[in-house]
Amino acid sequence: MSNKLVKYNNNPQLNAKYPNYSVNMGMGLHIGWAIEGAIGSNFKIDASYLSPNVNISARLMAATKQFGVNILLTYTFFNFLFNENL
């Protein structure tokens, strides 16, 4: 946990306003190609990523809630960590 988050976590005003609040984040990790595109207007531009691989990551992220875990990864990602012959 970062020092900044510890300060927020121990802030008595925030704890009084939001009792028992906690942050739970889920991550889905996969590896593969993707296409990046700019979406927005003249005032704000965001990046969007499209591919079946991005969809797999998004589904894994959603599944973290179902399985009650913080991280899920595919065998393809796991294998890439130890073998760079993808």
Gaussian input, Z-matrix of N, CA and C with variables (Angstrom, degrees):
# hf/3-21g

backbone

0 1
 N
 C     1     B1
 C     2     B2     1     A1
 N     3     B3     2     A2     1     D1
 C     4     B4     3     A3     2     D2
 C     5     B5     4     A4     3     D3
 N     6     B6     5     A5     4     D4
 C     7     B7     6     A6     5     D5
 C     8     B8     7     A7     6     D6
 N     9     B9     8     A8     7     D7
 C    10    B10     9     A9     8     D8
 C    11    B11    10    A10     9     D9
 N    12    B12    11    A11    10    D10
 C    13    B13    12    A12    11    D11
 C    14    B14    13    A13    12    D12
 N    15    B15    14    A14    13    D13
 C    16    B16    15    A15    14    D14
 C    17    B17    16    A16    15    D15
 N    18    B18    17    A17    16    D16
 C    19    B19    18    A18    17    D17
 C    20    B20    19    A19    18    D18
 N    21    B21    20    A20    19    D19
 C    22    B22    21    A21    20    D20
 C    23    B23    22    A22    21    D21
 N    24    B24    23    A23    22    D22
 C    25    B25    24    A24    23    D23
 C    26    B26    25    A25    24    D24
 N    27    B27    26    A26    25    D25
 C    28    B28    27    A27    26    D26
 C    29    B29    28    A28    27    D27
 N    30    B30    29    A29    28    D28
 C    31    B31    30    A30    29    D29
 C    32    B32    31    A31    30    D30
 N    33    B33    32    A32    31    D31
 C    34    B34    33    A33    32    D32
 C    35    B35    34    A34    33    D33
 N    36    B36    35    A35    34    D34
 C    37    B37    36    A36    35    D35
 C    38    B38    37    A37    36    D36
 N    39    B39    38    A38    37    D37
 C    40    B40    39    A39    38    D38
 C    41    B41    40    A40    39    D39
 N    42    B42    41    A41    40    D40
 C    43    B43    42    A42    41    D41
 C    44    B44    43    A43    42    D42
 N    45    B45    44    A44    43    D43
 C    46    B46    45    A45    44    D44
 C    47    B47    46    A46    45    D45
 N    48    B48    47    A47    46    D46
 C    49    B49    48    A48    47    D47
 C    50    B50    49    A49    48    D48
 N    51    B51    50    A50    49    D49
 C    52    B52    51    A51    50    D50
 C    53    B53    52    A52    51    D51
 N    54    B54    53    A53    52    D52
 C    55    B55    54    A54    53    D53
 C    56    B56    55    A55    54    D54
 N    57    B57    56    A56    55    D55
 C    58    B58    57    A57    56    D56
 C    59    B59    58    A58    57    D57
 N    60    B60    59    A59    58    D58
 C    61    B61    60    A60    59    D59
 C    62    B62    61    A61    60    D60
 N    63    B63    62    A62    61    D61
 C    64    B64    63    A63    62    D62
 C    65    B65    64    A64    63    D63
 N    66    B66    65    A65    64    D64
 C    67    B67    66    A66    65    D65
 C    68    B68    67    A67    66    D66
 N    69    B69    68    A68    67    D67
 C    70    B70    69    A69    68    D68
 C    71    B71    70    A70    69    D69
 N    72    B72    71    A71    70    D70
 C    73    B73    72    A72    71    D71
 C    74    B74    73    A73    72    D72
 N    75    B75    74    A74    73    D73
 C    76    B76    75    A75    74    D74
 C    77    B77    76    A76    75    D75
 N    78    B78    77    A77    76    D76
 C    79    B79    78    A78    77    D77
 C    80    B80    79    A79    78    D78
 N    81    B81    80    A80    79    D79
 C    82    B82    81    A81    80    D80
 C    83    B83    82    A82    81    D81
 N    84    B84    83    A83    82    D82
 C    85    B85    84    A84    83    D83
 C    86    B86    85    A85    84    D84
 N    87    B87    86    A86    85    D85
 C    88    B88    87    A87    86    D86
 C    89    B89    88    A88    87    D87
 N    90    B90    89    A89    88    D88
 C    91    B91    90    A90    89    D89
 C    92    B92    91    A91    90    D90
 N    93    B93    92    A92    91    D91
 C    94    B94    93    A93    92    D92
 C    95    B95    94    A94    93    D93
 N    96    B96    95    A95    94    D94
 C    97    B97    96    A96    95    D95
 C    98    B98    97    A97    96    D96
 N    99    B99    98    A98    97    D97
 C   100   B100    99    A99    98    D98
 C   101   B101   100   A100    99    D99
 N   102   B102   101   A101   100   D100
 C   103   B103   102   A102   101   D101
 C   104   B104   103   A103   102   D102
 N   105   B105   104   A104   103   D103
 C   106   B106   105   A105   104   D104
 C   107   B107   106   A106   105   D105
 N   108   B108   107   A107   106   D106
 C   109   B109   108   A108   107   D107
 C   110   B110   109   A109   108   D108
 N   111   B111   110   A110   109   D109
 C   112   B112   111   A111   110   D110
 C   113   B113   112   A112   111   D111
 N   114   B114   113   A113   112   D112
 C   115   B115   114   A114   113   D113
 C   116   B116   115   A115   114   D114
 N   117   B117   116   A116   115   D115
 C   118   B118   117   A117   116   D116
 C   119   B119   118   A118   117   D117
 N   120   B120   119   A119   118   D118
 C   121   B121   120   A120   119   D119
 C   122   B122   121   A121   120   D120
 N   123   B123   122   A122   121   D121
 C   124   B124   123   A123   122   D122
 C   125   B125   124   A124   123   D123
 N   126   B126   125   A125   124   D124
 C   127   B127   126   A126   125   D125
 C   128   B128   127   A127   126   D126
 N   129   B129   128   A128   127   D127
 C   130   B130   129   A129   128   D128
 C   131   B131   130   A130   129   D129
 N   132   B132   131   A131   130   D130
 C   133   B133   132   A132   131   D131
 C   134   B134   133   A133   132   D132
 N   135   B135   134   A134   133   D133
 C   136   B136   135   A135   134   D134
 C   137   B137   136   A136   135   D135
 N   138   B138   137   A137   136   D136
 C   139   B139   138   A138   137   D137
 C   140   B140   139   A139   138   D138
 N   141   B141   140   A140   139   D139
 C   142   B142   141   A141   140   D140
 C   143   B143   142   A142   141   D141
 N   144   B144   143   A143   142   D142
 C   145   B145   144   A144   143   D143
 C   146   B146   145   A145   144   D144
 N   147   B147   146   A146   145   D145
 C   148   B148   147   A147   146   D146
 C   149   B149   148   A148   147   D147
 N   150   B150   149   A149   148   D148
 C   151   B151   150   A150   149   D149
 C   152   B152   151   A151   150   D150
 N   153   B153   152   A152   151   D151
 C   154   B154   153   A153   152   D152
 C   155   B155   154   A154   153   D153
 N   156   B156   155   A155   154   D154
 C   157   B157   156   A156   155   D155
 C   158   B158   157   A157   156   D156
 N   159   B159   158   A158   157   D157
 C   160   B160   159   A159   158   D158
 C   161   B161   160   A160   159   D159
 N   162   B162   161   A161   160   D160
 C   163   B163   162   A162   161   D161
 C   164   B164   163   A163   162   D162
 N   165   B165   164   A164   163   D163
 C   166   B166   165   A165   164   D164
 C   167   B167   166   A166   165   D165
 N   168   B168   167   A167   166   D166
 C   169   B169   168   A168   167   D167
 C   170   B170   169   A169   168   D168
 N   171   B171   170   A170   169   D169
 C   172   B172   171   A171   170   D170
 C   173   B173   172   A172   171   D171
 N   174   B174   173   A173   172   D172
 C   175   B175   174   A174   173   D173
 C   176   B176   175   A175   174   D174
 N   177   B177   176   A176   175   D175
 C   178   B178   177   A177   176   D176
 C   179   B179   178   A178   177   D177
 N   180   B180   179   A179   178   D178
 C   181   B181   180   A180   179   D179
 C   182   B182   181   A181   180   D180
 N   183   B183   182   A182   181   D181
 C   184   B184   183   A183   182   D182
 C   185   B185   184   A184   183   D183
 N   186   B186   185   A185   184   D184
 C   187   B187   186   A186   185   D185
 C   188   B188   187   A187   186   D186
 N   189   B189   188   A188   187   D187
 C   190   B190   189   A189   188   D188
 C   191   B191   190   A190   189   D189
 N   192   B192   191   A191   190   D190
 C   193   B193   192   A192   191   D191
 C   194   B194   193   A193   192   D192
 N   195   B195   194   A194   193   D193
 C   196   B196   195   A195   194   D194
 C   197   B197   196   A196   195   D195
 N   198   B198   197   A197   196   D196
 C   199   B199   198   A198   197   D197
 C   200   B200   199   A199   198   D198
 N   201   B201   200   A200   199   D199
 C   202   B202   201   A201   200   D200
 C   203   B203   202   A202   201   D201
 N   204   B204   203   A203   202   D202
 C   205   B205   204   A204   203   D203
 C   206   B206   205   A205   204   D204
 N   207   B207   206   A206   205   D205
 C   208   B208   207   A207   206   D206
 C   209   B209   208   A208   207   D207
 N   210   B210   209   A209   208   D208
 C   211   B211   210   A210   209   D209
 C   212   B212   211   A211   210   D210
 N   213   B213   212   A212   211   D211
 C   214   B214   213   A213   212   D212
 C   215   B215   214   A214   213   D213
 N   216   B216   215   A215   214   D214
 C   217   B217   216   A216   215   D215
 C   218   B218   217   A217   216   D216
 N   219   B219   218   A218   217   D217
 C   220   B220   219   A219   218   D218
 C   221   B221   220   A220   219   D219
 N   222   B222   221   A221   220   D220
 C   223   B223   222   A222   221   D221
 C   224   B224   223   A223   222   D222
 N   225   B225   224   A224   223   D223
 C   226   B226   225   A225   224   D224
 C   227   B227   226   A226   225   D225
 N   228   B228   227   A227   226   D226
 C   229   B229   228   A228   227   D227
 C   230   B230   229   A229   228   D228
 N   231   B231   230   A230   229   D229
 C   232   B232   231   A231   230   D230
 C   233   B233   232   A232   231   D231
 N   234   B234   233   A233   232   D232
 C   235   B235   234   A234   233   D233
 C   236   B236   235   A235   234   D234
 N   237   B237   236   A236   235   D235
 C   238   B238   237   A237   236   D236
 C   239   B239   238   A238   237   D237
 N   240   B240   239   A239   238   D238
 C   241   B241   240   A240   239   D239
 C   242   B242   241   A241   240   D240
 N   243   B243   242   A242   241   D241
 C   244   B244   243   A243   242   D242
 C   245   B245   244   A244   243   D243
 N   246   B246   245   A245   244   D244
 C   247   B247   246   A246   245   D245
 C   248   B248   247   A247   246   D246
 N   249   B249   248   A248   247   D247
 C   250   B250   249   A249   248   D248
 C   251   B251   250   A250   249   D249
 N   252   B252   251   A251   250   D250
 C   253   B253   252   A252   251   D251
 C   254   B254   253   A253   252   D252
 N   255   B255   254   A254   253   D253
 C   256   B256   255   A255   254   D254
 C   257   B257   256   A256   255   D255

   B1=1.4431
   B2=1.5329
   B3=1.2987
   B4=1.4560
   B5=1.5268
   B6=1.3242
   B7=1.4654
   B8=1.5226
   B9=1.3325
   B10=1.4711
   B11=1.5316
   B12=1.3324
   B13=1.4575
   B14=1.5228
   B15=1.3293
   B16=1.4640
   B17=1.5272
   B18=1.3427
   B19=1.4673
   B20=1.5289
   B21=1.3347
   B22=1.4663
   B23=1.5259
   B24=1.3097
   B25=1.4620
   B26=1.5274
   B27=1.3169
   B28=1.4622
   B29=1.5252
   B30=1.3224
   B31=1.4614
   B32=1.5241
   B33=1.3418
   B34=1.4658
   B35=1.5305
   B36=1.3340
   B37=1.4695
   B38=1.5279
   B39=1.3202
   B40=1.4655
   B41=1.5224
   B42=1.3357
   B43=1.4674
   B44=1.5163
   B45=1.3376
   B46=1.4682
   B47=1.5264
   B48=1.3270
   B49=1.4666
   B50=1.5300
   B51=1.3351
   B52=1.4634
   B53=1.5229
   B54=1.3184
   B55=1.4632
   B56=1.5355
   B57=1.3182
   B58=1.4655
   B59=1.5272
   B60=1.3346
   B61=1.4617
   B62=1.5257
   B63=1.3081
   B64=1.4579
   B65=1.5239
   B66=1.2986
   B67=1.4551
   B68=1.5230
   B69=1.3165
   B70=1.4579
   B71=1.5162
   B72=1.3136
   B73=1.4582
   B74=1.5135
   B75=1.3182
   B76=1.4466
   B77=1.5159
   B78=1.3238
   B79=1.4618
   B80=1.5201
   B81=1.3026
   B82=1.4519
   B83=1.5147
   B84=1.3122
   B85=1.4653
   B86=1.5219
   B87=1.3241
   B88=1.4579
   B89=1.5165
   B90=1.3030
   B91=1.4599
   B92=1.5196
   B93=1.3149
   B94=1.4572
   B95=1.5155
   B96=1.2977
   B97=1.4558
   B98=1.5220
   B99=1.3213
   B100=1.4602
   B101=1.5212
   B102=1.3089
   B103=1.4584
   B104=1.5161
   B105=1.3341
   B106=1.4568
   B107=1.5242
   B108=1.3273
   B109=1.4469
   B110=1.5117
   B111=1.3171
   B112=1.4666
   B113=1.5187
   B114=1.3295
   B115=1.4557
   B116=1.5210
   B117=1.3216
   B118=1.4534
   B119=1.5127
   B120=1.3307
   B121=1.4557
   B122=1.5285
   B123=1.3205
   B124=1.4598
   B125=1.5218
   B126=1.3228
   B127=1.4553
   B128=1.5219
   B129=1.3037
   B130=1.4630
   B131=1.5210
   B132=1.3228
   B133=1.4671
   B134=1.5224
   B135=1.3091
   B136=1.4562
   B137=1.5165
   B138=1.3046
   B139=1.4644
   B140=1.5208
   B141=1.3083
   B142=1.4519
   B143=1.5254
   B144=1.3135
   B145=1.4587
   B146=1.5290
   B147=1.3138
   B148=1.4536
   B149=1.5204
   B150=1.3156
   B151=1.4632
   B152=1.5168
   B153=1.3116
   B154=1.4594
   B155=1.5334
   B156=1.3321
   B157=1.4616
   B158=1.5256
   B159=1.3172
   B160=1.4658
   B161=1.5260
   B162=1.3242
   B163=1.4581
   B164=1.5315
   B165=1.3137
   B166=1.4702
   B167=1.5285
   B168=1.3329
   B169=1.4657
   B170=1.5231
   B171=1.3223
   B172=1.4618
   B173=1.5248
   B174=1.3240
   B175=1.4633
   B176=1.5279
   B177=1.3218
   B178=1.4675
   B179=1.5207
   B180=1.3250
   B181=1.4568
   B182=1.5305
   B183=1.3088
   B184=1.4640
   B185=1.5317
   B186=1.3219
   B187=1.4672
   B188=1.5240
   B189=1.3302
   B190=1.4642
   B191=1.5239
   B192=1.3225
   B193=1.4710
   B194=1.5284
   B195=1.3208
   B196=1.4642
   B197=1.5249
   B198=1.3305
   B199=1.4578
   B200=1.5235
   B201=1.3328
   B202=1.4582
   B203=1.5251
   B204=1.3402
   B205=1.4626
   B206=1.5278
   B207=1.3351
   B208=1.4612
   B209=1.5180
   B210=1.3289
   B211=1.4585
   B212=1.5270
   B213=1.3312
   B214=1.4664
   B215=1.5196
   B216=1.3192
   B217=1.4534
   B218=1.5100
   B219=1.3195
   B220=1.4548
   B221=1.5261
   B222=1.3241
   B223=1.4634
   B224=1.5242
   B225=1.3249
   B226=1.4597
   B227=1.5264
   B228=1.3218
   B229=1.4636
   B230=1.5268
   B231=1.3277
   B232=1.4648
   B233=1.5236
   B234=1.3390
   B235=1.4538
   B236=1.5214
   B237=1.3326
   B238=1.4599
   B239=1.5361
   B240=1.3226
   B241=1.4568
   B242=1.5269
   B243=1.3182
   B244=1.4507
   B245=1.5266
   B246=1.3157
   B247=1.4739
   B248=1.5103
   B249=1.2914
   B250=1.4656
   B251=1.5270
   B252=1.3245
   B253=1.4582
   B254=1.5101
   B255=1.3064
   B256=1.4690
   B257=1.5073
   A1=108.47
   A2=117.57
   A3=120.90
   A4=110.58
   A5=115.60
   A6=120.71
   A7=112.21
   A8=117.08
   A9=120.58
   A10=110.46
   A11=116.74
   A12=119.56
   A13=111.75
   A14=117.15
   A15=120.90
   A16=110.03
   A17=117.00
   A18=120.61
   A19=110.83
   A20=117.19
   A21=120.16
   A22=111.05
   A23=116.39
   A24=121.54
   A25=111.81
   A26=117.17
   A27=121.61
   A28=113.52
   A29=118.17
   A30=121.71
   A31=110.26
   A32=118.85
   A33=120.80
   A34=113.47
   A35=117.83
   A36=119.76
   A37=111.31
   A38=115.70
   A39=118.60
   A40=111.73
   A41=116.63
   A42=120.03
   A43=111.68
   A44=117.59
   A45=120.35
   A46=110.92
   A47=116.12
   A48=120.11
   A49=112.14
   A50=116.67
   A51=121.98
   A52=109.51
   A53=118.37
   A54=119.41
   A55=111.71
   A56=115.62
   A57=123.47
   A58=113.90
   A59=117.05
   A60=121.15
   A61=109.46
   A62=116.61
   A63=120.46
   A64=108.82
   A65=115.52
   A66=121.97
   A67=108.35
   A68=116.06
   A69=122.16
   A70=107.89
   A71=116.06
   A72=120.58
   A73=109.11
   A74=115.78
   A75=121.11
   A76=109.98
   A77=116.91
   A78=121.99
   A79=109.95
   A80=114.99
   A81=121.30
   A82=109.05
   A83=117.33
   A84=121.31
   A85=110.82
   A86=114.55
   A87=123.21
   A88=106.36
   A89=117.94
   A90=120.89
   A91=108.97
   A92=116.02
   A93=121.03
   A94=110.68
   A95=116.10
   A96=121.61
   A97=111.05
   A98=115.37
   A99=121.91
   A100=108.94
   A101=115.90
   A102=122.50
   A103=107.63
   A104=115.98
   A105=120.99
   A106=108.68
   A107=115.32
   A108=120.09
   A109=111.19
   A110=115.83
   A111=121.33
   A112=109.15
   A113=115.90
   A114=122.46
   A115=107.43
   A116=116.79
   A117=118.42
   A118=112.42
   A119=114.51
   A120=121.40
   A121=108.43
   A122=115.97
   A123=120.08
   A124=112.00
   A125=117.39
   A126=121.67
   A127=113.55
   A128=116.51
   A129=119.73
   A130=109.34
   A131=115.31
   A132=120.91
   A133=108.34
   A134=115.93
   A135=122.56
   A136=108.70
   A137=115.50
   A138=120.94
   A139=108.88
   A140=115.50
   A141=121.59
   A142=107.87
   A143=116.21
   A144=121.35
   A145=108.97
   A146=116.46
   A147=121.87
   A148=110.64
   A149=116.54
   A150=123.70
   A151=107.71
   A152=117.57
   A153=119.57
   A154=111.64
   A155=116.37
   A156=120.55
   A157=112.03
   A158=116.85
   A159=121.08
   A160=108.91
   A161=116.74
   A162=121.28
   A163=110.97
   A164=117.88
   A165=121.70
   A166=109.82
   A167=116.73
   A168=120.60
   A169=111.32
   A170=116.77
   A171=120.73
   A172=111.36
   A173=116.94
   A174=120.27
   A175=111.64
   A176=116.48
   A177=119.94
   A178=110.65
   A179=116.40
   A180=120.55
   A181=110.41
   A182=117.15
   A183=120.48
   A184=110.97
   A185=117.46
   A186=121.49
   A187=112.61
   A188=118.33
   A189=119.46
   A190=110.65
   A191=117.35
   A192=120.77
   A193=110.64
   A194=115.83
   A195=121.22
   A196=111.31
   A197=116.63
   A198=121.24
   A199=113.20
   A200=117.51
   A201=121.24
   A202=113.73
   A203=115.71
   A204=120.72
   A205=109.23
   A206=116.87
   A207=120.65
   A208=113.34
   A209=117.07
   A210=119.46
   A211=110.11
   A212=114.72
   A213=122.41
   A214=107.60
   A215=116.85
   A216=119.88
   A217=109.78
   A218=114.83
   A219=120.29
   A220=110.31
   A221=115.31
   A222=119.58
   A223=109.93
   A224=117.88
   A225=121.31
   A226=110.51
   A227=117.31
   A228=121.30
   A229=110.54
   A230=116.19
   A231=121.22
   A232=110.77
   A233=115.83
   A234=120.60
   A235=111.51
   A236=117.82
   A237=121.89
   A238=111.32
   A239=117.09
   A240=119.85
   A241=111.69
   A242=117.19
   A243=121.00
   A244=113.14
   A245=117.62
   A246=122.33
   A247=108.05
   A248=117.13
   A249=119.46
   A250=111.66
   A251=117.32
   A252=121.89
   A253=110.87
   A254=117.31
   A255=120.80
   A256=111.11
   D1=138.57
   D2=-178.62
   D3=-77.73
   D4=158.79
   D5=178.88
   D6=-62.12
   D7=-36.05
   D8=178.82
   D9=-64.49
   D10=-42.36
   D11=179.39
   D12=-66.81
   D13=-34.40
   D14=177.71
   D15=-63.34
   D16=-40.74
   D17=178.21
   D18=-61.59
   D19=-45.15
   D20=177.72
   D21=-64.34
   D22=-40.71
   D23=-178.47
   D24=-63.61
   D25=-32.20
   D26=-178.04
   D27=-98.25
   D28=7.04
   D29=-179.42
   D30=-74.30
   D31=117.43
   D32=-176.19
   D33=-64.72
   D34=-32.18
   D35=179.30
   D36=-67.84
   D37=-43.75
   D38=177.87
   D39=-67.02
   D40=-39.49
   D41=178.95
   D42=-65.21
   D43=-32.99
   D44=177.62
   D45=-71.35
   D46=-37.77
   D47=-178.11
   D48=-76.42
   D49=-36.50
   D50=-178.33
   D51=-127.72
   D52=76.86
   D53=-178.06
   D54=-67.72
   D55=142.71
   D56=177.60
   D57=60.18
   D58=25.62
   D59=178.70
   D60=-78.80
   D61=136.30
   D62=175.08
   D63=-144.41
   D64=153.94
   D65=179.57
   D66=-102.37
   D67=127.87
   D68=175.09
   D69=-122.49
   D70=121.80
   D71=-180.00
   D72=-118.89
   D73=139.19
   D74=175.79
   D75=-114.34
   D76=143.27
   D77=179.12
   D78=-127.62
   D79=134.30
   D80=173.33
   D81=-113.97
   D82=122.90
   D83=-174.73
   D84=-114.79
   D85=126.24
   D86=176.92
   D87=-145.48
   D88=166.04
   D89=-179.54
   D90=-132.66
   D91=142.29
   D92=178.92
   D93=164.03
   D94=-175.88
   D95=-177.43
   D96=-78.42
   D97=158.14
   D98=175.17
   D99=-157.05
   D100=156.36
   D101=175.61
   D102=-108.60
   D103=130.57
   D104=178.71
   D105=-100.93
   D106=136.40
   D107=177.39
   D108=-137.35
   D109=146.95
   D110=178.39
   D111=-88.30
   D112=131.72
   D113=178.78
   D114=-129.01
   D115=135.23
   D116=177.57
   D117=152.74
   D118=-151.71
   D119=-177.67
   D120=-134.96
   D121=-169.30
   D122=177.54
   D123=-68.20
   D124=-18.43
   D125=-176.37
   D126=-95.87
   D127=-29.52
   D128=-178.32
   D129=-150.95
   D130=133.83
   D131=178.69
   D132=-125.96
   D133=131.09
   D134=175.90
   D135=-117.37
   D136=157.10
   D137=176.14
   D138=-98.10
   D139=142.67
   D140=175.39
   D141=-128.05
   D142=145.01
   D143=-177.42
   D144=-121.97
   D145=131.22
   D146=-176.55
   D147=-127.28
   D148=131.42
   D149=170.44
   D150=173.82
   D151=164.33
   D152=173.93
   D153=-61.54
   D154=-29.96
   D155=-179.88
   D156=-67.92
   D157=-37.78
   D158=176.45
   D159=-65.97
   D160=-39.32
   D161=178.71
   D162=-62.91
   D163=-39.51
   D164=177.68
   D165=-62.23
   D166=-45.05
   D167=178.51
   D168=-60.58
   D169=-42.20
   D170=179.64
   D171=-64.50
   D172=-39.83
   D173=178.32
   D174=-67.69
   D175=-37.78
   D176=175.61
   D177=-63.51
   D178=-42.71
   D179=179.22
   D180=-60.18
   D181=-43.09
   D182=178.07
   D183=-65.81
   D184=-34.46
   D185=-178.03
   D186=-71.99
   D187=-17.19
   D188=178.12
   D189=-61.28
   D190=-33.70
   D191=177.27
   D192=-67.36
   D193=-41.78
   D194=-179.03
   D195=-62.27
   D196=-40.98
   D197=-177.15
   D198=-92.71
   D199=-5.87
   D200=178.14
   D201=67.36
   D202=37.62
   D203=178.83
   D204=-125.24
   D205=165.79
   D206=-179.44
   D207=-93.52
   D208=-19.07
   D209=-176.14
   D210=-147.46
   D211=137.97
   D212=172.06
   D213=-132.08
   D214=140.98
   D215=178.04
   D216=-138.16
   D217=152.76
   D218=179.94
   D219=-83.08
   D220=162.96
   D221=175.63
   D222=-62.81
   D223=-34.21
   D224=178.69
   D225=-59.62
   D226=-43.99
   D227=178.21
   D228=-67.52
   D229=-46.12
   D230=179.51
   D231=-58.25
   D232=-45.39
   D233=179.84
   D234=-63.80
   D235=-37.17
   D236=179.38
   D237=-64.33
   D238=-31.33
   D239=179.44
   D240=-62.03
   D241=-32.07
   D242=-174.68
   D243=-109.25
   D244=-21.52
   D245=178.93
   D246=-129.28
   D247=120.04
   D248=-179.76
   D249=-91.24
   D250=24.32
   D251=179.41
   D252=-99.13
   D253=52.79
   D254=-178.46
   D255=-83.70

